[in-house]
Amino acid sequence: MASVNTNSPKKKTKNMTLHKKDAISGYMFIAPALISFLVFVLYPVVASFVISGFDWGILGTPRFIGLENYKTLFNDPVFIESLKNTFKWVIIYVPFSILVSLIIALAMDMPLRGIGFFRTMFYLPVMTPMVVCALLFVWIYNTEFGVLNYVLSFFDISAIGWLSDKRISLISIALMSVWKHSGYNMLILLSALQGIPDSLYEAAALDGITPWRKLIDIKLPLIMPSMYFVVLTSVIDAFQVFTEVFIMTKGGPGYSTHTVSYYLFANAFEYGKMGYACAMAVVMFIIILVVTLIQDKIMNKNVQYDS
């Protein structure tokens, strides 16, 4: 008896047509994100590498000069100072921000009445535009009329130049930035804390574990994947600090708050040295890449993911 061929050409054609339709639908869904990535991320990165080899004042004709911008860069005392300030910012801001976010997340994880209100209040600065936050703290930090110095006057403490003193201006901006961004990291860490199974806490309670040991042996190890993400993104963002400095101090007093991103902006759009600015961007790209790879290698050893 002859067998019936079920794989007819018509059926194959129909299946191929459905496959193509699914593929087209998938490409259409990812197209907006893909186009945005190519136009706003990949193209500027590639263009920065190319333009860094030119002497270009935006309005003039580009002139190829090879590696001259990089040679000038590392002999530029302002750039060296800006690079030092950027690393200082990372060292000051990142650990303090992570610590504050973790403490708030642990506090917001407590089963207390009305805790949702406090979670909202801590997250509110994240939704507030950076420009608004920066201007608010310019007023708070004002040497003569600022709220902070007014409060300190009750304790017979002389007025402090929070933004005019070279020794503390960078720290003052960092404190504002911690207040602005800690709510975002708090939310991520809080989500990780709330994802810990209650059965682990119940088993630990039977063993008579102390709150400190519960933190060290249960909570911190289990939120390490989220902590890894928070630290990684915080370091990357910290290296690109710009808005706070631009609004609050314009890089001053002197060059005490001059960061690479601010100096890059000044060269590109105030001095018209686009090639020189792109050379700074390339250097910062390499620095961030190297620091991120080192950080990933170190932190990944202590991160355990659930199977």
C-alpha positions in Angstrom: 0.0 0.0 0.0 1.5 3.4 -1.0 2.2 5.8 1.8 0.7 9.2 1.8 3.3 12.1 1.7 2.1 14.6 4.3 5.0 17.0 3.7 3.5 18.6 0.7 5.1 21.6 -1.0 2.1 23.6 -0.2 2.4 22.9 3.6 6.1 23.7 3.5 5.4 27.0 1.8 2.8 27.9 4.3 5.1 27.1 7.2 7.9 29.1 5.7 5.5 32.0 5.2 4.5 31.9 8.9 8.1 31.7 9.9 8.9 34.8 7.8 6.0 36.7 9.3 7.1 35.9 12.8 10.7 37.0 12.0 9.4 40.3 10.5 7.2 40.9 13.5 10.2 40.3 15.8 12.4 42.7 13.8 9.7 45.4 13.9 9.5 45.1 17.7 13.3 45.5 18.2 13.7 48.1 15.5 13.1 51.2 17.7 15.6 50.1 20.3 18.1 49.0 17.7 17.9 52.2 15.7 18.2 54.2 19.0 21.3 52.2 19.9 22.9 52.7 16.5 22.1 56.4 16.2 22.6 57.6 19.8 25.3 55.1 21.1 27.3 53.3 18.5 27.6 56.1 16.0 28.7 58.7 18.6 31.3 56.3 20.0 32.8 55.5 16.6 32.6 59.2 15.6 34.5 60.2 18.7 37.4 57.9 17.9 37.5 59.3 14.4 37.2 63.0 15.3 39.8 62.7 18.0 42.4 62.5 15.3 41.5 65.9 13.8 41.9 69.5 14.7 38.3 70.6 14.3 36.6 73.7 15.6 33.1 72.6 14.6 32.5 75.5 12.1 35.9 75.2 10.4 37.4 72.5 8.2 38.7 69.4 10.0 42.5 68.9 9.7 44.0 65.5 10.4 46.7 65.7 13.1 47.0 62.0 14.1 47.7 61.5 17.8 48.6 65.2 18.6 45.4 65.7 20.6 46.4 62.9 22.9 49.9 64.2 23.3 48.5 67.6 24.2 46.0 66.0 26.5 48.5 64.4 28.8 50.5 67.6 29.0 47.5 69.6 29.9 47.5 70.4 33.6 43.8 71.2 33.7 43.0 67.8 32.2 45.2 66.1 34.7 43.5 68.0 37.5 40.1 67.1 36.1 41.1 63.5 35.9 42.2 63.5 39.6 38.9 65.2 40.6 37.0 62.6 38.7 38.7 59.7 40.5 38.2 61.6 43.8 34.5 61.8 43.0 34.3 58.1 42.3 36.1 57.3 45.6 33.9 59.6 47.7 30.6 59.2 46.0 30.3 55.4 45.2 31.1 53.9 48.6 29.0 56.4 50.5 26.1 56.1 48.1 26.1 52.3 48.3 26.3 52.4 52.1 23.4 54.9 52.4 21.3 52.9 49.9 21.9 49.6 51.8 21.0 51.1 55.1 17.8 52.7 53.8 16.9 49.4 52.0 17.4 47.4 55.3 15.2 50.0 57.2 12.5 49.9 54.5 12.4 46.1 54.6 11.0 46.2 58.1 7.3 45.2 58.4 6.1 48.5 59.9 2.8 50.2 59.5 3.0 53.1 56.9 6.3 51.9 55.5 5.0 52.5 52.0 4.9 56.2 52.6 8.6 56.3 53.7 9.6 54.2 50.7 7.9 56.8 48.4 9.5 59.7 50.2 13.0 58.2 49.9 12.4 57.5 46.2 11.0 61.0 45.5 14.4 62.7 44.8 15.1 60.2 42.1 12.0 61.4 40.1 13.0 65.1 40.7 15.1 66.5 37.8 18.8 66.9 38.6 18.7 70.6 37.7 16.0 71.2 40.3 18.0 69.3 43.0 21.2 71.1 42.2 19.6 74.6 42.4 17.9 73.6 45.7 21.2 72.6 47.2 22.9 75.8 45.9 20.4 77.7 48.0 20.9 75.3 51.0 24.7 75.6 50.8 24.7 79.4 50.4 27.3 80.8 52.7 25.4 83.9 53.8 21.7 82.9 53.5 21.8 79.1 53.3 19.6 77.0 55.5 22.5 74.7 56.5 24.7 77.5 57.8 21.6 79.0 59.5 21.1 75.8 61.4 24.8 75.5 62.3 24.7 79.1 63.7 22.6 77.8 66.6 25.6 75.7 67.6 28.0 78.6 67.4 29.6 77.2 64.2 30.9 79.8 61.8 29.5 80.0 58.3 31.1 77.4 56.0 31.7 77.9 52.3 30.3 74.6 51.2 30.7 75.4 47.5 33.3 78.2 47.7 35.9 76.3 49.8 38.3 74.2 47.6 38.7 71.7 50.4 35.1 70.6 50.7 33.4 71.8 47.5 33.6 68.4 45.8 32.4 66.6 49.0 29.4 69.0 49.2 28.3 68.2 45.7 28.8 64.5 46.3 26.5 64.7 49.4 23.8 66.2 47.2 24.3 63.5 44.6 24.0 60.8 47.2 20.7 62.3 48.4 19.5 62.5 44.8 20.4 59.0 43.7 20.3 56.7 46.8 16.6 56.1 46.4 17.2 54.3 43.0 19.8 51.9 44.5 17.6 51.5 47.6 14.7 50.3 45.4 16.9 47.6 43.7 18.4 46.4 47.0 14.9 46.4 48.7 13.5 44.2 45.9 16.4 41.8 46.4 15.8 41.7 50.2 12.1 41.1 49.7 12.9 38.2 47.4 14.7 36.2 50.2 12.4 33.3 51.2 10.8 33.5 54.7 11.8 29.9 55.3 15.4 30.9 55.6 14.6 33.4 58.4 12.4 30.9 60.1 15.1 28.3 60.1 17.6 30.8 61.3 15.3 31.9 64.2 15.1 28.2 65.3 18.9 28.3 65.6 18.7 31.5 67.7 20.6 33.7 65.2 21.2 37.3 66.1 20.1 40.2 63.9 23.8 40.9 63.0 24.5 37.3 62.0 21.2 37.3 60.0 22.5 40.3 58.0 26.0 38.9 57.5 25.1 35.2 56.8 21.7 35.5 55.0 20.8 38.9 53.7 24.1 40.2 52.3 25.1 36.9 50.5 21.7 36.6 48.9 21.5 40.2 47.6 25.0 40.1 46.1 23.8 39.8 42.5 21.8 43.0 43.0 24.7 44.6 44.9 27.0 43.7 42.0 24.7 45.5 39.6 24.3 48.5 41.8 28.1 48.9 42.3 28.9 48.4 38.6 26.4 51.0 37.4 27.2 53.5 40.2 30.9 53.5 39.2 30.1 53.9 35.5 27.7 56.8 36.3 30.2 58.4 38.7 32.9 58.7 36.1 30.5 60.7 33.9 29.4 63.2 36.5 28.6 66.5 34.8 25.2 68.2 35.6 25.8 68.7 39.3 29.2 70.4 38.7 27.8 72.5 35.8 24.8 73.8 37.8 26.4 74.2 41.2 30.0 75.4 40.7 30.9 75.6 37.0 34.1 73.6 37.9 35.2 76.1 40.6 36.4 77.4 42.9 39.6 77.3 40.8 39.7 73.8 39.4 38.6 72.0 42.6 35.4 70.5 41.1 36.6 70.4 37.5 35.7 66.9 36.2 36.6 65.3 32.9 33.0 65.5 31.6 32.8 69.2 32.5 36.2 69.9 30.9 35.1 67.9 27.8 31.9 70.0 27.5 33.8 73.2 27.9 36.3 72.3 25.2 33.6 71.1 22.8 31.0 73.8 23.1 32.7 76.8 24.8 36.2 76.7 23.3 35.2 75.0 20.0 37.9 72.3 20.2 35.8 69.3 19.1 38.7 67.1 18.2 40.4 67.7 21.6 37.1 67.1 23.4 36.7 63.8 21.5 40.2 62.7 22.6 39.1 63.2 26.2 36.0 61.1 25.5 38.1 58.3 24.1 40.4 58.4 27.1 37.4 58.3 29.5 35.9 55.4 27.5 39.0 53.4 27.9 39.3 54.2 31.6 35.7 53.2 32.3 36.1 50.0 30.3 39.2 49.0 32.1 37.8 49.8 35.6 34.6 48.0 34.7 36.4 44.9 33.6 38.6 44.8 36.7 35.5 45.4 38.9 33.7 42.6 37.1 36.6 40.2 37.6 36.8 41.0 41.3 33.1 41.1 42.2 32.0 38.2 40.1 33.9 35.8 42.4 31.7 36.7 45.3 28.4 36.6 43.5 26.3 33.5 43.6 23.3 33.2 41.3 20.3 30.9 42.0 20.2 28.0 39.6 
